[in-house]
Every structure is written in C-alpha cells, then in structure tokens.
Amino acid sequence: MSSGSRSSYHQNQNPSRRVDSVQSIKDDRRRSRAASRVRPDAVSHDDAYSFALRVAFLNYLLQPRKKRKEYVNTPKPVQRSHTSGIGELMKEFMPTGSGINVKLPHSFRGQLEKRMTGVLRGIERLPGYNDAAVKRTFAEAYTAFTSRDFQKSIDKDRKVEPLILIFYSAATKAQGRGRAPEDHSWKPLVDRHLAMFVRLVSSILRDHGDRDRAELIRSLETLESKLLTNDQNLSLDTGQEDHSFIEVEVPLSYEVKDMHMVQTVAKIFGLTNSQVQNDIDRNTSAWTEVAALQDFKAYQIRLSANMAGTLRKQDFDLDESFEEWKKAEGRYLAQIFQEILSVRPDLRGSSSGTDKALPARPQSLYGEEQAYTDLGKMVSSQRDSIGFSLDLTSGLGSLMLDDTSSIRSVDEPSYTFIPPDPRAVYKTILQYAMSYDQLNADPEDGFYPFSEQSSELLVELATRWRIPQITRHVTLVEVAVRKFLDQELNAAQLDNCLDFVKAEFPEPKKTPPIYLYTSSLLDVEPSRWTMADFAGYQQALREMHDALLRDLFTLLTKCYEPNPPSAGVVMTVLMNHVYGDPSFPQKPEDATEYSQSLEVGLREAASKVYREYLDSNIPRSQGDWNFAHVVKLGQAVVGVAERIKRRYRKNPEIMGVSPFKVLVETIFPSFEEDAQEFIKRVLEVAKMKGDEGDIELQDGFDLYKELVEIRKMHVESLPGKPFAFHIESLLDGFVWRWIKNAEERMKVFVEEAIKQDQFKVRTHGGPDAIPTDEERHSVSIIDTFTLFNQTVDQVYQLGWDDDVHHAKFMTALAKAFAAGLGRYCEIVEGQFAKEMERQTAQEVAAAAKTTQEKFFQYAKDAWNTKEKVEPFQFLPEVRCHLTIHLS
C-alpha cells in the first residue's frame, strides 16, 4: 500500500457518525449498555485457555535448569587428545565471512586485568578458578597482558583474537615448563584453562550489558564448548586433582505446583490445579521444546517469504514500516532460537521433526484471508536465494530446515504453540486476565490494569506469538473500552488504562524480544502501526466517544440537583484521550448537534428543578399564599443560580453549552412571571378581605430586596432581555404605608424626646471645662434629627430603582420632618412664653405688703438710686431653648 493511501483508508473506515437526539439519548440511558454491546466472542474460552496453557507450559520447559551436587565415585580419567592447533580452532571460531568483527569495549582491558588479579588472589566470584595450575597459567598470561607494547596494541585494535592467542601461548608455557618431551598429559589442561579464560571474557562482556556484542558472546560460548569436549564442567573446584562431587541438572517434575505461570493461567480461567495437571499430562508428548523449535523455524521461513502466518506487507500501511518490523523480527528470532538451544543443546544441528509438514494458517496474524497456492510456488522458486538462514553464530549455523518442500496447502496442521489468530486470542486472554485481577484486587491499593503475574503471562504470550508492542497497547485499549461499555469499568478506571498505555515505559533489566517493547502508544507513529491496529484503535475511540457523551449527558442533566455527580473524570477522558488524539475523526456538525441536544436536555432539567421549587415553597391553596412564600421561592432560585455559577466558574462552557446560562434563561423568566402573579394575587386577596394593612411591611421590604437581587442577576446574565414586570410599581404601596406611619409617629416622638430631656449642658472635659457649642445642644433636638436621618436612610437602604418614586418619597418625608420641627418649635415657644409670665421674688413680696409699706419702699428705692437691679433668672429648659434660638 502506498504512503498516500492512509487518507483513503481513513475515509473507508470512518462512516458518518451522528449524535443522538435528546429522546434517543434518554432511551440509551434507560437501556443497559451491556445489553446494547452484546457481541459473540470470536475466541472461545476453551481455545483461549488451551493456547495460554501451552505457552505457560513452554515457559516452564525453557527455564534455566537448576543444578545440584551429587557424590560419585571418580572414574579413572579418560585420556583425550589435545586440540590439534590454536590456528585451526580460531578458524572454526572466526570463519571467513562470518561477519564477527565486533570490537571490545574501551574499558575492557582494565576490567580484564582486574578480574585476572582476582583469580591470582583467589577472590574470583566464578567457580573453578582456585586451582593452583589455573593460577599458574593466569599468572603467566597476566605478565604478558601487562606489557606496555601489548597494552598499546590491544587498546588500539580492541580485538578478542589476540587475547585468546596470547593466553594460549602463556598456558602452553606454564603447563609445559619442566615436562619431559614425551609427556603430553599436560596438554588437555591448556584447553581447559583457555576455556576458563574464554568464560571470564564472556562474563566481563555480559556485565558490560552491551546488546551489540551479543553475537560475540555467543561465539565465545561456542568456542568454550569446543574446548571442553570430553572434559568436566568448569564449575567443579575442590582444590584437588580428583573430584568426588559432580554437578547435575535437577530433572523437571512436570507438576503444576512447580509451574508459576501455569498456576496464573489456572487462576485466570477459573480452573483448579488438578484440572490443569490433567491437561498437561495429556499433552506433554506434543508440547515440547522440539515442537516450539519447529514452530519458529516455520515462522521464520514464512517471514522471509512474505507468506501467511506472519505479518506481511499488506498488513502495514507503508512498506517501510513492514521492512523495519521484519528486520527487527530477524534479531528477535535469533534470541528465541538461542534461548531454546541453551536449554536443549542436543537440538543444535538436529533435523528432528523437520520432515513434518510446515504449519500453514488459513489467515495472517490479523485474520486476513490469502491465496496460498501461489505462495507455495513462490517459496519453491526462492528457496535457493533465501537460504532460510537464521542469522545466528556458527554454533547455530546448522539449525536449518531439511525439508521446505512440505509447504503444500492450507490443509496442513497448525502450529503447536501459536494460535491461528494470535491477536484475537491474545485479546481474549487479556480480557480474562483483567477481569480476574479486577475481582481479586485489594480496593485500598487502587486500580491497576494487571497484576505482576498477569503482566508476566501477557509478555510471554506476545513473545511466543510474535505480537508487536503496539498491538498489545491497542488490544488493551479495546478491552478497556469494551469493559467500560459493559459497565465493568468506570470512567476513572478507563482513564487509568489509557494513561497506562501512554505512559513512559521503564527500561527493564532484560528486554523481551518484542518489537518496540519499551515504547508507549504515543511513541510510535500511526504510520508504523498495522492496519488492523489502527482500525481497531479508531473503532475503540469512536465507541468510547459515544459512550462518554451519553454519560456526560446523564451527568450534566443532574447538575442542578443539590448533590450532583461530578462530570470531571468523563471530561478528562474526552479531552485527553479522545479529542486530544489525532487518530480520532471528529466532524464539526456532530459537535454542534450534540451541543444542541445537551442544551435541550439542560433546559428540561432546569424546568424540572424549578417545578420542584414551586411544589416545595408555594402552597397549593391560593388563600394560603403570602409574601414569605414568594421570598423563599426567590431564595431557592438565586441559590441554585449562584451555586451553578460558582461550580462552573473556571469552565463556564461544557461541550459548547453553559449550564449557568441555560439555567437563568429557563427559570428566571418563569419565576418572574409567577412572582408577579403571586404578588398580585396576595394583594387582591388581602384587599377583598379588607385586611390589606395586615400584610407586614417587613415582608414587603424583604420581598422587594429578593426581587431586586434576582433582577440584578437577570441583567448580568440576560443582557438585552427586560425583566418581566416593574417591581417598584407593584410594591410602592408598602413604602407609602411606612412613610405614613413615620409621619404619624413623628409628633409623638418629638414630644417624648422633650419630656426625656433634662436640659443640662453636657461637658465631657469636667465640671470646670468650658462647654462647646455642640455640647450646649439639648438631647431632645439631637434625638429629633437622628430620627430624621434614620428615616431617610431606611428609604435609601431599599435601593429603590425608580427615580420618580424616590423623589415622591423624599418629598413626603420632608413634609413629615417639617411637621416634626414645627411641633418641636411650638412646644419650645410655649415653654418660653410661660416662663416670661412668671413673677419675680420682689414682685411676690411686694404683693404681700400693705399700702404704707409699699410707700416707704418706693421712697427708699428712690433714695438709693445707686443699687443694681437684680437680673431675671430663667428656668434651665428656657435657658437651653434661648441658647438654641440665639445660636
């Protein structure tokens, strides 16, 4: 497929989607998602269990063999011939054209000298290096290695061959020194010591951890094997020439109790160990290392021939992506062959079982049907050019198929360990594993897609079935979405699974032979995916998107409830894993249609909430209505509006719809119309009963304040849309009643203030201090003006939003204040006039004298013209009033 075919592929794989209407969304919500998602499983439970069990049992067979020491009677040493010559051996080790020219690490010489020093000191950690003859040989070689000329040479070339040759020469000198010419008994020790040196070099390279030198390590292991032909294991070291203990492999028990991965399979599929043991016992003869080797031999041939049974060019969008994957598969197959042969070295070069027909599958790894007749002819025609090489070291060079002509038809037997459709079987097992781990997980530990045992099994399945890492990621997404649709996972757990496949993968100690194993879903370009993975991923995104939109619709239509569910997790999954994914095909018209449906649903929810407020705050009988009911209804409306505004302050719009705006557009007009009718009805009922004045003024003022707050929110939220009625015109009667009451109380208050006034000058600085003008004012006049100010403030505090009404209110209050001041002045003037009519002491005394006494008094007064006239003494209240008037 050409590189430009991706767009056409997208078009074919993305049918037009539509967002359900409000009614259809409600219907989907009523139905169980699980019922709508019922699909027949492509892979049965028994098939998935069978292939999982085979791989788990193969994992047991390929585990490194445990060893133990056993006491044996030491037989007489068997004389063996010495290697004919190091040159001949090196030719076998490095055959011409083998391509093994990997250089040693830069730090290798220093590490080698350090390890050889450990051998000489007897502290080398590897077994078998404490023998005196071994130390003598290593000492001879150490002297040669530490010469300046050799060090310069090895640092420059960094080749392993000079090291082997120099060590061979040193071993020959060390062991042949002092021997008779006819004595050749020491020569086998040279081979043994050289093998021990080769093992030391391999250990250093392994510790270095460089994957590029894996082929060199395998070649060294092959050389070591040839040097030890007819010799004993190097790990034996008793410090003596003859040994009474040998190390032997512990035979396999073939019991499930010793197979940890088989036990994992049994738990996942709900079977007992005895049931699994019976299945293994029945198939032990068929499920062998030889069968596994045959599977991978056939897989390699089909890979080279681009045949069904592996991924092929048509499984990828780009040919470059296929070639990249195929190149990596060659390296990984070499590792798998080496793993099998390290456990079963007797299979090296063996053609056992190769006369068996190559397994052929009726489909590729992803179920695409092919024509196989032409493929068989193609393999036959390319047999000589392909050569079926495994790209292994010389030790594996003989691992070839002797009979490739057996690829004949699609009716040949299937693989032993690889299922016909690995992707489908792997996906099914992954689903069983996730379900098992979810049911048996500790709730306090939080959600994690897989346990350690299940993860290990899935990696093993992918390794044996050659499933790329991106396929593992996509199948996990598909299973997680399926479980979410079936309500087995919630949105938070789905988010966890999606984060899991997109998170950075830690570097493992040993990377399994899986293509792009350490890469996350985001690390691999979609162009490098297989077509099946890309199509499956897009389908999972579409299904997840539709389900999340349904859930979001359900959650948002409950947002006006007192304790609404949170839609944060659903929105996080939508934004981060759906809309934020470039692989998701989104159409603008779909988003617009969903926004419209969501808006309609929110309006219905808002109307429902308002009806509930009406039922709970307004009595059914109109005769029982009062302003307090309207106030409570208004408080409920304002409360829900403020709550929604605070909740969606950071994100006012969701999917293009504002819950707050929809709320105020729905319930405010309804409340305003209802409030006007309630108020009119209350006033009419009170008027008909003749007790209109019985409505508390404070109830009217509280109602006005509540309506004003709602009007402010209305103006802010619905600009351009007028309030349903003029509040001031409907409730101004309460203000006039209050002003009338104020006028009636004004004169009474003035009279009481004068009565309570003691008319004394107030001095705050002490009795001798000179009082200020303000301190000379009487308390009664201060109280009177305080009353005026408080009365005016109460009108201002109403916030009356009608200038004409406000002016009339102030005019009426001014008249009331004038009447109060007039009454105050009238009382003061009367008290002053009364005081002026009061007789002095002299006048009282004179009125009591006789006529003769009065005559003599006049004469006396006339005689004493220099005497001062005694002043008139006013009463305290009169003096205070005079002070006020004069000031």
C-alpha positions, 0 to 999 in steps of 0.5 A: 500500500502506498504512503498516500493511501492512509487518507483513503483508508481513513475515509473507508473506515470512518462512516458518518457518525451522528449524535443522538437526539435528546429522546434517543439519548434518554432511551440509551440511558434507560437501556443497559449498555451491556445489553446494547454491546452484546457481541459473540466472542470470536475466541472461545474460552476453551481455545483461549485457555488451551493456547495460554496453557501451552505457552505457560507450559513452554515457559516452564520447559525453557527455564534455566535448569537448576543444578545440584551436587551429587557424590560419585565415585571418580572414574579413572580419567579418560585420556583425550587428545589435545586440540590439534592447533590454536590456528585451526580452532580460531578458524572454526571460531572466526570463519571467513565471512562470518561477519564477527568483527565486533570490537571490545569495549574501551574499558575492557582491558582494565576490567580484564586485568582486574578480574585476572588479579582476582583469580591470582588472589583467589577472590574470583566470584566464578567457580573453578578458578582456585586451582593452583595450575589455573593460577599458574597459567593466569599468572603467566598470561597476566605478565604478558597482558601487562606489557606496555607494547601489548597494552598499546596494541590491544587498546588500539585494535580492541580485538578478542583474537589476540587475547585468546592467542596470547593466553594460549601461548602463556598456558602452553608455557606454564603447563609445559615448563619442566615436562619431559618431551614425551609427556603430553598429559599436560596438554588437555589442561591448556584447553581447559584453562583457555576455556576458563579464560574464554568464560571470564571474557564472556562474563566481563562482556555480559556485565558490560550489558552491551546488546551489540556484542551479543553475537560475540558472546555467543561465539565465545560460548561456542568456542568454550564448548569446543574446548571442553569436549570430553572434559568436566564442567568448569564449575567443579573446584575442590582444590584437588586433582580428583573430584568426588562431587559432580554437578547435575541438572535437577530433572523437571517434575512436570507438576503444576505446583512447580509451574508459576505461570501455569498456576496464573493461567489456572487462576485466570480461567477459573480452573483448579490445579488438578484440572490443569495437571490433567491437561498437561499430562495429556499433552506433554508428548506434543508440547515440547521444546522440539515442537516450539523449535519447529514452530519458529523455524516455520515462522521464520521461513514464512517471514522471509517469504512474505507468506501467511502466518506472519505479518506481511506487507499488506498488513502495514500501511507503508512498506517501510514500516513492514521492512523495519518490523521484519528486520527487527523480527530477524534479531528477535528470532535469533534470541528465541532460537538461542534461548531454546538451544541453551536449554536443549543443546542436543537440538543444535544441528538436529533435523528432528521433526523437520520432515513434518509438514510446515504449519500453514494458517488459513489467515495472517496474524490479523485474520486476513484471508490469502491465496496460498497456492501461489505462495507455495510456488513462490517459496519453491522458486526462492528457496535457493536465494533465501537460504532460510538462514537464521542469522545466528553464530556458527554454533547455530549455523546448522539449525536449518530446515531439511525439508521446505518442500512440505509447504503444500496447502492450507490443509496442513496442521497448525502450529503447536504453540501459536494460535491461528489468530494470535491477536484475537486470542491474545485479546481474549486472554487479556480480557480474562486476565483483567477481569480476574485481577479486577475481582481479586484486587485489594480496593485500598491499593487502587486500580491497576490494569494487571497484576505482576503475574498477569503482566508476566503471562501477557509478555510471554504470550506476545513473545511466543506469538510474535505480537508487536508492542503496539498491538498489545497497547491497542488490544488493551485499549479495546478491552478497556473500552469494551469493559467500560461499555459493559459497565465493568469499568468506570470512567476513572478506571478507563482513564487509568488504562489509557494513561497506562498505555501512554505512559513512559515505559521503564527500561527493564533489566532484560528486554523481551524480544518484542518489537518496540517493547519499551515504547508507549502508544504515543511513541510510535507513529500511526504510520508504523502501526498495522492496519488492523491496529489502527482500525481497531484503535479508531473503532475503540475511540469512536465507541468510547466517544459515544459512550462518554457523551451519553454519560456526560449527558446523564451527568450534566442533566443532574447538575442542578440537583443539590448533590450532583455527580461530578462530570470531571473524570468523563471530561478528562477522558474526552479531552485527553484521550479522545479529542486530544488524539489525532487518530480520532475523526471528529466532524464539526456538525456532530459537535454542534448537534450534540451541543444542541441536544445537551442544551435541550436536555439542560433546559428540561432539567432546569424546568424540572428543578424549578417545578420542584421549587414551586411544589416545595415553597408555594402552597397549593391553596391560593388563600394560603399564599403570602409574601414569605412564600414568594421570598423563599421561592426567590431564595431557592432560585438565586441559590441554585443560580449562584451555586451553578455559577460558582461550580462552573466558574473556571469552565463556564462552557461544557461541550459548547453549552453553559449550564449557568446560562441555560439555567437563568434563561429557563427559570428566571423568566418563569419565576418572574412571571409567577412572582408577579402573579403571586404578588398580585394575587396576595394583594387582591386577596388581602384587599377583598378581605379588607385586611390589606394593612395586615400584610407586614411591611417587613415582608414587603421590604424583604420581598422587594430586596429578593426581587431586586437581587434576582433582577440584578442577576437577570441583567448580568446574565440576560443582557438585552432581555427586560425583566418581566414586570416593574417591581417598584410599581407593584410594591410602592404601596408598602413604602407609602404605608411606612412613610405614613406611619413615620409621619404619624409617629413623628409628633409623638416622638418629638414630644417624648424626646422633650419630656426625656430631656433634662436640659443640662449642658453636657461637658465631657472635659469636667465640671470646670471645662468650658462647654462647646457649642455642640455640647450646649445642644439639648438631647431632645433636638439631637434625638429629633434629627437622628430620627430624621436621618434614620428615616431617610436612610431606611428609604435609601437602604431599599435601593429603590430603582425608580427615580420618580418614586424616590423623589415622591418619597423624599418629598413626603418625608420632608413634609413629615420632618417639617411637621416634626420641627414645627411641633418641636418649635411650638412646644419650645415657644410655649415653654418660653412664653410661660416662663416670661409670665412668671413673677419675680421674688420682689414682685411676690413680696411686694404683693404681700405688703400693705399700702404704707409699706409699699410707700416707704419702699418706693421712697427708699428705692428712690433714695438709693438710686445707686443699687443694681437691679437684680437680673431675671433668672430663667428656668434651665429648659428656657435657658437651653431653648434661648441658647438654641434660638440665639445660636 
